[in-house]
């Protein structure tokens, strides 16, 4: 079997020469990104990319450098890692599921306290579609049955305080994910477009969740 290729400049995944719909493409085509999508800017996208790259460098044991105005996000992530001690099997690794004809890049896949785990790093604030996004990432992997992994969004804090992890538990996320992860029609008319709210459960950690200065560009 071939290898999925991701072009970071165009945000396009290809498998065996064919463009593959991504997790974010599926969510956006269904109109589920919500009002927050209008606030995505080139600046917030670039910031999110820099922070993600720095966190990946840290996890690979290499020196990670960020501008002073953004270094708190990295501190927030490293603080969480040192406290929670996860073990990562996949770090920013593009994945393609032939079953669902969908590609995507989960930020982290691994284990924590012996439990399988999938994590997405955020420099913005919680959004209703984050649980769906994590469910779709989970379905890209077949080494663990669906819904066995814990799904955490890790909201990094600009001031360097401990990142706030939010666990998404709603099993309906998987029902919607499976409905979206079908071969995309040319016009996408078959995709559901109803807005929905997901109730996350914050992990028990010090501090309260504070909004940051704008959302990430989704990948």
Backbone as JSON Lines, residues from 0, in Angstrom:
{"i":0,"aa":"X","n":[0.84,-1.19,0.0],"ca":[0.0,0.0,0.0],"c":[0.88,1.24,0.0]}
{"i":1,"aa":"X","n":[0.43,2.3,-0.68],"ca":[1.19,3.53,-0.76],"c":[1.14,4.32,0.54]}
{"i":2,"aa":"X","n":[1.79,5.46,0.5],"ca":[1.89,6.32,1.68],"c":[1.17,7.63,1.41]}
{"i":3,"aa":"X","n":[0.42,8.08,2.4],"ca":[-0.28,9.35,2.25],"c":[0.74,10.49,2.28]}
{"i":4,"aa":"X","n":[0.53,11.47,1.41],"ca":[1.42,12.63,1.31],"c":[0.62,13.88,1.64]}
{"i":5,"aa":"X","n":[1.16,14.71,2.52],"ca":[0.49,15.96,2.9],"c":[1.32,17.14,2.44]}
{"i":6,"aa":"X","n":[0.73,18.04,1.68],"ca":[1.37,19.27,1.25],"c":[0.96,20.37,2.22]}
{"i":7,"aa":"X","n":[1.88,20.78,3.09],"ca":[1.55,21.76,4.13],"c":[1.2,23.12,3.54]}
{"i":8,"aa":"X","n":[1.77,23.45,2.38],"ca":[1.51,24.75,1.77],"c":[0.08,24.87,1.27]}
{"i":9,"aa":"X","n":[-0.44,23.78,0.73],"ca":[-1.8,23.81,0.17],"c":[-2.82,23.12,1.06]}
{"i":10,"aa":"X","n":[-2.35,22.45,2.12],"ca":[-3.21,21.68,3.02],"c":[-3.98,20.6,2.26]}
{"i":11,"aa":"X","n":[-3.31,19.96,1.3],"ca":[-3.92,18.91,0.5],"c":[-3.24,17.58,0.79]}
{"i":12,"aa":"X","n":[-4.05,16.55,1.03],"ca":[-3.54,15.19,1.19],"c":[-3.69,14.44,-0.13]}
{"i":13,"aa":"X","n":[-2.69,13.62,-0.46],"ca":[-2.77,12.77,-1.64],"c":[-2.4,11.35,-1.27]}
{"i":14,"aa":"X","n":[-3.1,10.41,-1.91],"ca":[-2.79,9.0,-1.73],"c":[-2.82,8.35,-3.1]}
{"i":15,"aa":"X","n":[-1.67,7.77,-3.49],"ca":[-1.52,7.14,-4.8],"c":[-1.97,8.09,-5.92]}
{"i":16,"aa":"X","n":[-1.56,9.37,-5.78],"ca":[-1.8,10.36,-6.82],"c":[-3.18,10.98,-6.81]}
{"i":17,"aa":"X","n":[-4.02,10.63,-5.85],"ca":[-5.38,11.16,-5.81],"c":[-5.56,12.06,-4.59]}
{"i":18,"aa":"X","n":[-6.19,13.23,-4.8],"ca":[-6.49,14.11,-3.68],"c":[-7.51,13.42,-2.77]}
{"i":19,"aa":"X","n":[-7.24,13.49,-1.45],"ca":[-8.08,12.82,-0.46],"c":[-8.75,13.87,0.42]}
{"i":20,"aa":"X","n":[-10.06,13.76,0.65],"ca":[-10.71,14.7,1.58],"c":[-10.1,14.56,2.98]}
{"i":21,"aa":"X","n":[-9.89,15.68,3.62],"ca":[-9.33,15.65,4.97],"c":[-10.45,15.71,6.01]}
{"i":22,"aa":"X","n":[-10.08,15.46,7.25],"ca":[-11.03,15.58,8.35],"c":[-11.66,16.97,8.35]}
{"i":23,"aa":"X","n":[-10.82,18.0,8.24],"ca":[-11.34,19.37,8.27],"c":[-12.21,19.66,7.06]}
{"i":24,"aa":"X","n":[-11.84,19.14,5.9],"ca":[-12.67,19.31,4.7],"c":[-14.06,18.73,4.92]}
{"i":25,"aa":"X","n":[-14.1,17.55,5.51],"ca":[-15.39,16.91,5.78],"c":[-16.24,17.77,6.73]}
{"i":26,"aa":"X","n":[-15.62,18.27,7.78],"ca":[-16.37,19.07,8.75],"c":[-16.83,20.38,8.13]}
{"i":27,"aa":"X","n":[-15.95,21.02,7.37],"ca":[-16.3,22.3,6.75],"c":[-17.4,22.13,5.71]}
{"i":28,"aa":"X","n":[-17.34,21.04,4.93],"ca":[-18.34,20.82,3.89],"c":[-19.72,20.61,4.48]}
{"i":29,"aa":"X","n":[-19.77,20.11,5.72],"ca":[-21.04,19.9,6.4],"c":[-21.53,21.16,7.11]}
{"i":30,"aa":"X","n":[-20.75,22.23,7.03],"ca":[-21.14,23.49,7.66],"c":[-21.07,23.47,9.16]}
{"i":31,"aa":"X","n":[-20.16,22.66,9.72],"ca":[-20.12,22.47,11.17],"c":[-18.99,23.23,11.86]}
{"i":32,"aa":"X","n":[-18.22,24.01,11.13],"ca":[-17.16,24.78,11.78],"c":[-17.71,25.93,12.6]}
{"i":33,"aa":"X","n":[-18.94,26.33,12.31],"ca":[-19.6,27.35,13.12],"c":[-19.08,28.74,12.85]}
{"i":34,"aa":"X","n":[-19.54,29.68,13.68],"ca":[-19.22,31.09,13.47],"c":[-17.74,31.39,13.68]}
{"i":35,"aa":"X","n":[-17.06,30.55,14.46],"ca":[-15.65,30.81,14.74],"c":[-14.78,30.81,13.51]}
{"i":36,"aa":"X","n":[-15.22,30.12,12.44],"ca":[-14.4,30.03,11.24],"c":[-14.11,31.39,10.64]}
{"i":37,"aa":"X","n":[-15.0,32.33,10.84],"ca":[-14.81,33.66,10.25],"c":[-13.66,34.41,10.91]}
{"i":38,"aa":"X","n":[-13.21,33.95,12.07],"ca":[-12.14,34.66,12.77],"c":[-10.76,34.09,12.47]}
{"i":39,"aa":"X","n":[-10.68,33.03,11.65],"ca":[-9.38,32.51,11.29],"c":[-8.65,33.55,10.44]}
{"i":40,"aa":"X","n":[-7.42,33.81,10.77],"ca":[-6.62,34.77,10.03],"c":[-5.29,34.13,9.68]}
{"i":41,"aa":"X","n":[-4.58,34.76,8.75],"ca":[-3.26,34.26,8.4],"c":[-2.34,34.3,9.62]}
{"i":42,"aa":"X","n":[-2.51,35.33,10.46],"ca":[-1.67,35.45,11.66],"c":[-1.93,34.33,12.65]}
{"i":43,"aa":"X","n":[-3.22,34.02,12.9],"ca":[-3.53,32.95,13.86],"c":[-3.11,31.6,13.32]}
{"i":44,"aa":"X","n":[-3.25,31.42,12.0],"ca":[-2.81,30.15,11.39],"c":[-1.3,29.98,11.52]}
{"i":45,"aa":"X","n":[-0.56,31.07,11.25],"ca":[0.9,31.0,11.35],"c":[1.33,30.74,12.78]}
{"i":46,"aa":"X","n":[0.67,31.4,13.73],"ca":[0.98,31.18,15.14],"c":[0.75,29.72,15.52]}
{"i":47,"aa":"X","n":[-0.41,29.19,15.12],"ca":[-0.7,27.8,15.44],"c":[0.32,26.85,14.87]}
{"i":48,"aa":"X","n":[0.77,27.11,13.63],"ca":[1.78,26.27,12.99],"c":[3.09,26.32,13.76]}
{"i":49,"aa":"X","n":[3.52,27.52,14.15],"ca":[4.77,27.65,14.89],"c":[4.71,26.92,16.23]}
{"i":50,"aa":"X","n":[3.59,27.07,16.93],"ca":[3.45,26.41,18.23],"c":[3.44,24.9,18.07]}
{"i":51,"aa":"X","n":[2.72,24.4,17.08],"ca":[2.68,22.96,16.85],"c":[4.08,22.42,16.54]}
{"i":52,"aa":"X","n":[4.82,23.13,15.69],"ca":[6.17,22.67,15.35],"c":[7.07,22.68,16.57]}
{"i":53,"aa":"X","n":[6.95,23.69,17.41],"ca":[7.78,23.76,18.61],"c":[7.46,22.63,19.57]}
{"i":54,"aa":"X","n":[6.18,22.33,19.74],"ca":[5.78,21.22,20.62],"c":[6.29,19.89,20.08]}
{"i":55,"aa":"X","n":[6.26,19.73,18.76],"ca":[6.77,18.5,18.16],"c":[8.28,18.38,18.37]}
{"i":56,"aa":"X","n":[9.01,19.5,18.23],"ca":[10.44,19.47,18.48],"c":[10.73,19.05,19.92]}
{"i":57,"aa":"X","n":[9.96,19.58,20.85],"ca":[10.12,19.2,22.26],"c":[9.91,17.69,22.43]}
{"i":58,"aa":"X","n":[8.86,17.15,21.82],"ca":[8.56,15.74,21.99],"c":[9.62,14.84,21.34]}
{"i":59,"aa":"X","n":[10.28,15.36,20.32],"ca":[11.36,14.6,19.67],"c":[12.7,14.79,20.38]}
{"i":60,"aa":"X","n":[12.68,15.54,21.48],"ca":[13.9,15.73,22.25],"c":[14.85,16.75,21.66]}
{"i":61,"aa":"X","n":[14.31,17.63,20.82],"ca":[15.15,18.67,20.21],"c":[14.8,20.03,20.79]}
{"i":62,"aa":"X","n":[15.71,20.98,20.61],"ca":[15.48,22.32,21.13],"c":[14.34,22.98,20.37]}
{"i":63,"aa":"X","n":[13.41,23.55,21.1],"ca":[12.26,24.23,20.5],"c":[12.33,25.71,20.82]}
{"i":64,"aa":"X","n":[12.21,26.53,19.8],"ca":[12.33,27.98,19.97],"c":[11.1,28.66,19.41]}
{"i":65,"aa":"X","n":[10.55,29.61,20.17],"ca":[9.41,30.41,19.74],"c":[9.68,31.87,20.07]}
{"i":66,"aa":"X","n":[9.03,32.8,19.38],"ca":[9.13,34.2,19.79],"c":[8.67,34.36,21.24]}
{"i":67,"aa":"X","n":[9.19,35.37,21.91],"ca":[8.84,35.6,23.31],"c":[7.34,35.7,23.52]}
{"i":68,"aa":"X","n":[6.63,36.28,22.54],"ca":[5.19,36.47,22.68],"c":[4.42,35.16,22.58]}
{"i":69,"aa":"X","n":[5.08,34.09,22.13],"ca":[4.4,32.81,21.94],"c":[5.01,31.69,22.78]}
{"i":70,"aa":"X","n":[6.1,31.95,23.46],"ca":[6.79,30.89,24.18],"c":[5.95,30.31,25.32]}
{"i":71,"aa":"X","n":[4.98,31.08,25.81],"ca":[4.12,30.58,26.87],"c":[3.32,29.36,26.45]}
{"i":72,"aa":"X","n":[2.93,29.3,25.18],"ca":[2.18,28.14,24.69],"c":[3.01,26.86,24.84]}
{"i":73,"aa":"X","n":[4.29,26.97,24.48],"ca":[5.18,25.81,24.63],"c":[5.36,25.45,26.09]}
{"i":74,"aa":"X","n":[5.55,26.46,26.94],"ca":[5.68,26.2,28.38],"c":[4.42,25.51,28.92]}
{"i":75,"aa":"X","n":[3.27,25.94,28.45],"ca":[2.0,25.36,28.87],"c":[1.93,23.88,28.51]}
{"i":76,"aa":"X","n":[2.42,23.56,27.3],"ca":[2.42,22.16,26.84],"c":[3.43,21.32,27.61]}
{"i":77,"aa":"X","n":[4.65,21.83,27.77],"ca":[5.66,21.03,28.46],"c":[5.29,20.82,29.93]}
{"i":78,"aa":"X","n":[4.65,21.8,30.54],"ca":[4.16,21.68,31.92],"c":[3.2,20.5,32.0]}
{"i":79,"aa":"X","n":[2.25,20.44,31.06],"ca":[1.26,19.35,31.05],"c":[1.94,18.0,30.85]}
{"i":80,"aa":"X","n":[2.87,17.93,29.9],"ca":[3.55,16.66,29.62],"c":[4.33,16.16,30.84]}
{"i":81,"aa":"X","n":[4.97,17.06,31.55],"ca":[5.75,16.65,32.71],"c":[4.84,16.16,33.84]}
{"i":82,"aa":"X","n":[3.65,16.72,33.93],"ca":[2.71,16.28,34.96],"c":[2.02,14.97,34.6]}
{"i":83,"aa":"X","n":[1.6,14.85,33.32],"ca":[0.76,13.72,32.92],"c":[1.56,12.55,32.35]}
{"i":84,"aa":"X","n":[2.78,12.8,31.87],"ca":[3.71,11.77,31.41],"c":[3.11,10.85,30.34]}
{"i":85,"aa":"X","n":[2.6,11.4,29.26],"ca":[2.1,10.55,28.17],"c":[3.26,9.94,27.39]}
{"i":86,"aa":"X","n":[2.96,8.88,26.66],"ca":[3.92,8.26,25.73],"c":[3.3,8.33,24.34]}
{"i":87,"aa":"X","n":[4.01,8.94,23.39],"ca":[3.44,9.15,22.05],"c":[3.96,8.11,21.06]}
{"i":88,"aa":"X","n":[3.04,7.53,20.31],"ca":[3.41,6.62,19.21],"c":[3.37,7.35,17.87]}
{"i":89,"aa":"X","n":[2.57,8.41,17.78],"ca":[2.46,9.21,16.55],"c":[2.51,10.69,16.94]}
{"i":90,"aa":"X","n":[3.38,11.44,16.28],"ca":[3.5,12.88,16.5],"c":[3.36,13.58,15.16]}
{"i":91,"aa":"X","n":[2.23,14.27,14.98],"ca":[1.99,15.03,13.74],"c":[2.23,14.15,12.51]}
{"i":92,"aa":"X","n":[1.7,12.94,12.53],"ca":[1.93,12.0,11.43],"c":[0.68,11.86,10.57]}
{"i":93,"aa":"X","n":[0.73,12.28,9.3],"ca":[-0.45,12.16,8.44],"c":[-0.91,10.7,8.33]}
{"i":94,"aa":"X","n":[-2.22,10.53,8.3],"ca":[-2.81,9.19,8.28],"c":[-3.93,9.15,7.26]}
{"i":95,"aa":"X","n":[-4.05,8.04,6.54],"ca":[-5.13,7.85,5.57],"c":[-5.87,6.57,5.88]}
{"i":96,"aa":"X","n":[-7.2,6.64,5.88],"ca":[-8.04,5.46,6.06],"c":[-8.72,5.14,4.74]}
{"i":97,"aa":"X","n":[-8.39,3.99,4.17],"ca":[-9.06,3.58,2.93],"c":[-10.51,3.21,3.22]}
{"i":98,"aa":"X","n":[-10.79,2.75,4.42],"ca":[-12.16,2.41,4.79],"c":[-13.07,3.62,4.71]}
{"i":99,"aa":"X","n":[-12.57,4.76,5.18],"ca":[-13.38,5.97,5.24],"c":[-13.0,7.0,4.18]}
{"i":100,"aa":"X","n":[-11.99,6.67,3.36],"ca":[-11.51,7.57,2.3],"c":[-11.3,8.98,2.84]}
{"i":101,"aa":"X","n":[-10.61,9.07,3.94],"ca":[-10.36,10.34,4.61],"c":[-8.94,10.34,5.15]}
{"i":102,"aa":"X","n":[-8.32,11.52,5.12],"ca":[-6.98,11.68,5.66],"c":[-6.99,12.77,6.73]}
{"i":103,"aa":"X","n":[-5.98,12.76,7.55],"ca":[-5.88,13.79,8.57],"c":[-4.61,13.61,9.37]}
{"i":104,"aa":"X","n":[-4.32,14.58,10.22],"ca":[-3.12,14.53,11.05],"c":[-3.51,14.81,12.5]}
{"i":105,"aa":"X","n":[-3.66,13.76,13.25],"ca":[-3.88,13.93,14.69],"c":[-2.58,14.44,15.29]}
{"i":106,"aa":"X","n":[-2.67,15.4,16.2],"ca":[-1.44,15.96,16.77],"c":[-0.65,14.92,17.55]}
{"i":107,"aa":"X","n":[-1.35,14.14,18.36],"ca":[-0.68,13.11,19.15],"c":[-1.57,11.88,19.27]}
{"i":108,"aa":"X","n":[-0.94,10.71,19.18],"ca":[-1.6,9.44,19.47],"c":[-0.65,8.67,20.38]}
{"i":109,"aa":"X","n":[-1.18,8.08,21.43],"ca":[-0.3,7.34,22.33],"c":[-1.06,6.78,23.5]}
{"i":110,"aa":"X","n":[-0.42,6.75,24.64],"ca":[-1.04,6.22,25.86],"c":[-0.73,7.15,27.02]}
{"i":111,"aa":"X","n":[-1.61,7.1,28.02],"ca":[-1.39,7.83,29.27],"c":[-2.01,7.01,30.38]}
{"i":112,"aa":"X","n":[-1.24,6.73,31.39],"ca":[-1.7,5.86,32.49],"c":[-2.22,4.53,31.95]}
{"i":113,"aa":"X","n":[-1.57,4.03,30.92],"ca":[-1.93,2.73,30.35],"c":[-3.14,2.75,29.43]}
{"i":114,"aa":"X","n":[-3.76,3.91,29.23],"ca":[-4.94,4.0,28.38],"c":[-4.59,4.62,27.03]}
{"i":115,"aa":"X","n":[-5.16,4.07,25.93],"ca":[-4.92,4.7,24.63],"c":[-5.52,6.09,24.59]}
{"i":116,"aa":"X","n":[-4.88,6.97,23.82],"ca":[-5.2,8.39,23.9],"c":[-4.98,9.03,22.53]}
{"i":117,"aa":"X","n":[-5.86,9.97,22.18],"ca":[-5.65,10.8,20.99],"c":[-5.85,12.25,21.41]}
{"i":118,"aa":"X","n":[-4.93,13.11,20.99],"ca":[-4.89,14.49,21.5],"c":[-4.77,15.47,20.33]}
{"i":119,"aa":"X","n":[-5.49,16.58,20.45],"ca":[-5.32,17.68,19.52],"c":[-4.9,18.9,20.32]}
{"i":120,"aa":"X","n":[-3.85,19.58,19.87],"ca":[-3.35,20.78,20.54],"c":[-4.05,22.0,19.98]}
{"i":121,"aa":"X","n":[-4.47,22.9,20.86],"ca":[-5.19,24.11,20.45],"c":[-4.54,25.34,21.09]}
{"i":122,"aa":"X","n":[-4.36,26.39,20.29],"ca":[-3.95,27.66,20.86],"c":[-5.12,28.64,20.93]}
{"i":123,"aa":"X","n":[-6.29,28.18,20.51],"ca":[-7.5,28.98,20.61],"c":[-8.42,28.43,21.69]}
{"i":124,"aa":"X","n":[-9.68,28.74,21.58],"ca":[-10.67,28.38,22.6],"c":[-11.5,27.17,22.16]}
{"i":125,"aa":"X","n":[-12.18,26.51,23.09],"ca":[-13.01,25.36,22.75],"c":[-14.09,25.71,21.73]}
{"i":126,"aa":"X","n":[-14.4,24.75,20.88],"ca":[-15.47,24.9,19.88],"c":[-16.27,23.6,19.84]}
{"i":127,"aa":"X","n":[-17.51,23.69,19.42],"ca":[-18.41,22.55,19.49],"c":[-17.98,21.39,18.6]}
{"i":128,"aa":"X","n":[-17.18,21.68,17.56],"ca":[-16.8,20.62,16.62],"c":[-15.52,19.89,17.03]}
{"i":129,"aa":"X","n":[-14.87,20.28,18.1],"ca":[-13.6,19.65,18.47],"c":[-13.78,18.17,18.83]}
{"i":130,"aa":"X","n":[-14.87,17.82,19.48],"ca":[-15.11,16.41,19.8],"c":[-15.31,15.59,18.54]}
{"i":131,"aa":"X","n":[-16.03,16.14,17.57],"ca":[-16.22,15.47,16.28],"c":[-14.89,15.29,15.56]}
{"i":132,"aa":"X","n":[-14.08,16.33,15.56],"ca":[-12.77,16.27,14.92],"c":[-11.94,15.12,15.51]}
{"i":133,"aa":"X","n":[-11.92,15.0,16.84],"ca":[-11.16,13.94,17.48],"c":[-11.72,12.56,17.18]}
{"i":134,"aa":"X","n":[-13.05,12.46,17.1],"ca":[-13.65,11.17,16.74],"c":[-13.24,10.76,15.33]}
{"i":135,"aa":"X","n":[-13.2,11.71,14.42],"ca":[-12.8,11.41,13.05],"c":[-11.34,10.99,12.98]}
{"i":136,"aa":"X","n":[-10.48,11.69,13.75],"ca":[-9.08,11.26,13.82],"c":[-8.98,9.84,14.36]}
{"i":137,"aa":"X","n":[-9.75,9.54,15.39],"ca":[-9.72,8.2,15.99],"c":[-10.05,7.13,14.94]}
{"i":138,"aa":"X","n":[-11.01,7.43,14.08],"ca":[-11.44,6.46,13.07],"c":[-10.42,6.24,11.96]}
{"i":139,"aa":"X","n":[-9.42,7.12,11.88],"ca":[-8.37,6.93,10.87],"c":[-7.43,5.79,11.24]}
{"i":140,"aa":"X","n":[-7.42,5.39,12.51],"ca":[-6.5,4.37,13.0],"c":[-7.27,3.09,13.28]}
{"i":141,"aa":"X","n":[-6.67,1.96,12.93],"ca":[-7.37,0.69,13.17],"c":[-6.63,-0.22,14.14]}
{"i":142,"aa":"X","n":[-5.6,0.33,14.84],"ca":[-4.87,-0.5,15.8],"c":[-5.63,-0.66,17.11]}
{"i":143,"aa":"X","n":[-6.56,0.27,17.37],"ca":[-7.4,0.22,18.56],"c":[-8.85,0.4,18.11]}
{"i":144,"aa":"X","n":[-9.8,-0.39,18.62],"ca":[-11.2,-0.24,18.2],"c":[-11.71,1.18,18.46]}
{"i":145,"aa":"X","n":[-12.62,1.68,17.62],"ca":[-13.18,3.01,17.82],"c":[-13.8,3.15,19.22]}
{"i":146,"aa":"X","n":[-13.66,4.34,19.77],"ca":[-14.21,4.73,21.06],"c":[-13.44,4.14,22.24]}
{"i":147,"aa":"X","n":[-12.34,3.43,21.98],"ca":[-11.52,2.93,23.08],"c":[-10.48,3.96,23.53]}
{"i":148,"aa":"X","n":[-10.1,4.84,22.61],"ca":[-9.15,5.9,22.97],"c":[-9.87,7.02,23.71]}
{"i":149,"aa":"X","n":[-9.19,7.6,24.68],"ca":[-9.66,8.85,25.27],"c":[-9.4,9.96,24.25]}
{"i":150,"aa":"X","n":[-10.34,10.89,24.16],"ca":[-10.21,11.99,23.2],"c":[-10.03,13.29,23.99]}
{"i":151,"aa":"X","n":[-8.84,13.86,23.88],"ca":[-8.55,15.08,24.62],"c":[-8.17,16.2,23.66]}
{"i":152,"aa":"X","n":[-8.76,17.37,23.87],"ca":[-8.26,18.6,23.26],"c":[-7.46,19.31,24.33]}
{"i":153,"aa":"X","n":[-6.26,19.7,23.99],"ca":[-5.36,20.33,24.95],"c":[-5.24,21.8,24.59]}
{"i":154,"aa":"X","n":[-5.85,22.65,25.41],"ca":[-5.89,24.08,25.16],"c":[-4.7,24.74,25.85]}
{"i":155,"aa":"X","n":[-3.73,25.14,25.04],"ca":[-2.49,25.71,25.55],"c":[-2.72,27.17,25.95]}
{"i":156,"aa":"X","n":[-2.07,27.57,27.03],"ca":[-2.26,28.91,27.57],"c":[-1.1,29.82,27.18]}
{"i":157,"aa":"X","n":[-1.45,30.99,26.75],"ca":[-0.44,31.96,26.28],"c":[0.5,32.38,27.39]}
{"i":158,"aa":"X","n":[0.02,32.37,28.63],"ca":[0.84,32.84,29.75],"c":[1.69,31.74,30.37]}
{"i":159,"aa":"X","n":[1.66,30.53,29.77],"ca":[2.52,29.45,30.24],"c":[1.96,28.6,31.35]}
{"i":160,"aa":"X","n":[0.75,28.92,31.82],"ca":[0.15,28.08,32.86],"c":[-0.18,26.7,32.31]}
{"i":161,"aa":"X","n":[-0.4,25.76,33.2],"ca":[-0.72,24.38,32.82],"c":[-1.84,24.34,31.79]}
{"i":162,"aa":"X","n":[-1.6,23.65,30.68],"ca":[-2.61,23.52,29.64],"c":[-3.87,22.87,30.22]}
{"i":163,"aa":"X","n":[-5.01,23.31,29.71],"ca":[-6.29,22.75,30.15],"c":[-6.71,21.65,29.18]}
{"i":164,"aa":"X","n":[-6.85,20.43,29.67],"ca":[-7.31,19.35,28.81],"c":[-8.81,19.17,28.98]}
{"i":165,"aa":"X","n":[-9.48,19.01,27.86],"ca":[-10.93,18.78,27.85],"c":[-11.17,17.43,27.19]}
{"i":166,"aa":"X","n":[-11.84,16.55,27.9],"ca":[-12.13,15.23,27.36],"c":[-13.52,15.23,26.74]}
{"i":167,"aa":"X","n":[-13.6,14.72,25.51],"ca":[-14.86,14.64,24.78],"c":[-15.38,13.21,24.87]}
{"i":168,"aa":"X","n":[-16.61,13.08,25.37],"ca":[-17.15,11.77,25.72],"c":[-18.4,11.38,24.92]}
{"i":169,"aa":"X","n":[-18.97,12.31,24.18],"ca":[-20.25,12.07,23.53],"c":[-20.13,11.01,22.43]}
{"i":170,"aa":"X","n":[-20.76,9.83,22.59],"ca":[-20.67,8.8,21.55],"c":[-21.33,9.22,20.24]}
{"i":171,"aa":"X","n":[-22.21,10.22,20.29],"ca":[-22.84,10.71,19.07],"c":[-21.83,11.32,18.12]}
{"i":172,"aa":"X","n":[-20.66,11.73,18.64],"ca":[-19.61,12.24,17.76],"c":[-19.23,11.2,16.71]}
{"i":173,"aa":"X","n":[-19.21,9.93,17.1],"ca":[-18.83,8.87,16.16],"c":[-19.93,8.62,15.13]}
{"i":174,"aa":"X","n":[-21.18,8.73,15.54],"ca":[-22.28,8.56,14.59],"c":[-22.19,9.62,13.51]}
{"i":175,"aa":"X","n":[-21.96,10.86,13.92],"ca":[-21.84,11.94,12.94],"c":[-20.56,11.79,12.12]}
{"i":176,"aa":"X","n":[-19.48,11.39,12.76],"ca":[-18.21,11.21,12.04],"c":[-18.37,10.19,10.92]}
{"i":177,"aa":"X","n":[-19.04,9.08,11.21],"ca":[-19.22,8.05,10.19],"c":[-20.11,8.55,9.05]}
{"i":178,"aa":"X","n":[-21.07,9.4,9.38],"ca":[-21.93,9.97,8.34],"c":[-21.15,10.9,7.42]}
{"i":179,"aa":"X","n":[-20.17,11.6,7.98],"ca":[-19.38,12.53,7.19],"c":[-18.26,11.86,6.41]}
{"i":180,"aa":"X","n":[-17.74,10.76,6.95],"ca":[-16.56,10.14,6.35],"c":[-16.96,9.12,5.28]}
{"i":181,"aa":"X","n":[-17.72,9.6,4.34],"ca":[-18.07,8.81,3.18],"c":[-17.44,9.46,1.97]}
{"i":182,"aa":"X","n":[-17.36,8.74,0.88],"ca":[-16.8,9.34,-0.32],"c":[-17.6,10.57,-0.69]}
{"i":183,"aa":"X","n":[-16.89,11.67,-0.87],"ca":[-17.55,12.94,-1.07],"c":[-18.11,13.04,-2.49]}
{"i":184,"aa":"X","n":[-19.4,13.33,-2.58],"ca":[-20.0,13.58,-3.88],"c":[-19.4,14.86,-4.46]}
{"i":185,"aa":"X","n":[-19.58,15.06,-5.76],"ca":[-18.99,16.23,-6.4],"c":[-19.53,17.52,-5.81]}
{"i":186,"aa":"X","n":[-20.8,17.53,-5.38],"ca":[-21.36,18.75,-4.81],"c":[-21.49,18.69,-3.3]}
{"i":187,"aa":"X","n":[-21.23,17.51,-2.7],"ca":[-21.3,17.38,-1.25],"c":[-22.7,17.48,-0.69]}
{"i":188,"aa":"X","n":[-23.75,17.36,-1.56],"ca":[-25.11,17.58,-1.08],"c":[-25.58,16.55,-0.07]}
{"i":189,"aa":"X","n":[-24.93,15.36,-0.06],"ca":[-25.4,14.32,0.86],"c":[-24.93,14.55,2.28]}
{"i":190,"aa":"X","n":[-24.03,15.52,2.49],"ca":[-23.47,15.71,3.82],"c":[-24.43,16.43,4.74]}
{"i":191,"aa":"X","n":[-24.58,15.98,5.98],"ca":[-25.45,16.66,6.93],"c":[-24.94,18.06,7.23]}
{"i":192,"aa":"X","n":[-25.85,19.0,7.46],"ca":[-25.45,20.38,7.67],"c":[-25.99,20.95,8.99]}
{"i":193,"aa":"X","n":[-26.56,20.11,9.83],"ca":[-27.14,20.63,11.07],"c":[-26.06,20.99,12.07]}
{"i":194,"aa":"X","n":[-26.18,22.16,12.67],"ca":[-25.27,22.55,13.73],"c":[-25.59,21.71,14.97]}
{"i":195,"aa":"X","n":[-24.58,21.42,15.77],"ca":[-24.8,20.65,16.97],"c":[-23.86,21.14,18.06]}
{"i":196,"aa":"X","n":[-24.25,20.93,19.3],"ca":[-23.42,21.35,20.42],"c":[-22.86,20.11,21.11]}
{"i":197,"aa":"X","n":[-21.59,20.17,21.48],"ca":[-20.95,19.07,22.19],"c":[-20.55,19.57,23.57]}
{"i":198,"aa":"X","n":[-20.93,18.83,24.57],"ca":[-20.62,19.21,25.94],"c":[-19.34,18.54,26.37]}
{"i":199,"aa":"X","n":[-18.22,19.24,26.45],"ca":[-16.97,18.62,26.91],"c":[-16.93,18.53,28.42]}
{"i":200,"aa":"X","n":[-16.04,17.66,28.91],"ca":[-15.82,17.56,30.35],"c":[-14.39,17.95,30.65]}
{"i":201,"aa":"X","n":[-14.17,19.08,31.34],"ca":[-12.8,19.47,31.67],"c":[-12.17,18.43,32.59]}
{"i":202,"aa":"X","n":[-10.89,18.17,32.37],"ca":[-10.15,17.31,33.28],"c":[-9.99,18.04,34.62]}
{"i":203,"aa":"X","n":[-9.78,17.29,35.68],"ca":[-9.57,17.9,36.99],"c":[-8.12,18.35,37.08]}
{"i":204,"aa":"X","n":[-7.93,19.65,36.84],"ca":[-6.59,20.22,36.87],"c":[-6.68,21.6,37.49]}
{"i":205,"aa":"X","n":[-5.57,22.13,37.98],"ca":[-5.61,23.46,38.58],"c":[-5.98,24.51,37.56]}
{"i":206,"aa":"X","n":[-6.67,25.55,38.0],"ca":[-6.96,26.69,37.13],"c":[-8.25,26.5,36.38]}
{"i":207,"aa":"X","n":[-8.68,27.55,35.72],"ca":[-9.88,27.51,34.91],"c":[-9.53,27.86,33.49]}
{"i":208,"aa":"X","n":[-10.34,27.39,32.57],"ca":[-10.08,27.61,31.16],"c":[-10.33,29.05,30.81]}
{"i":209,"aa":"X","n":[-9.35,29.67,30.16],"ca":[-9.47,31.05,29.74],"c":[-9.33,31.12,28.23]}
{"i":210,"aa":"X","n":[-10.14,31.92,27.55],"ca":[-9.98,32.03,26.1],"c":[-8.66,32.68,25.76]}
{"i":211,"aa":"X","n":[-8.04,32.22,24.66],"ca":[-6.81,32.81,24.18],"c":[-7.15,33.88,23.15]}
{"i":212,"aa":"X","n":[-6.15,34.33,22.41],"ca":[-6.36,35.49,21.57],"c":[-6.71,35.12,20.13]}
{"i":213,"aa":"X","n":[-7.51,34.09,19.96],"ca":[-7.97,33.75,18.62],"c":[-7.8,32.27,18.35]}
{"i":214,"aa":"X","n":[-8.59,31.71,17.43],"ca":[-8.56,30.28,17.16],"c":[-7.4,29.9,16.26]}
{"i":215,"aa":"X","n":[-7.07,28.6,16.26],"ca":[-6.09,28.06,15.32],"c":[-6.75,27.92,13.96]}
{"i":216,"aa":"X","n":[-5.92,27.8,12.97],"ca":[-6.4,27.33,11.68],"c":[-6.51,25.82,11.78]}
{"i":217,"aa":"X","n":[-7.7,25.21,11.56],"ca":[-7.8,23.76,11.65],"c":[-7.01,23.08,10.54]}
{"i":218,"aa":"X","n":[-6.54,21.84,10.81],"ca":[-5.74,21.08,9.84],"c":[-6.48,19.84,9.43]}
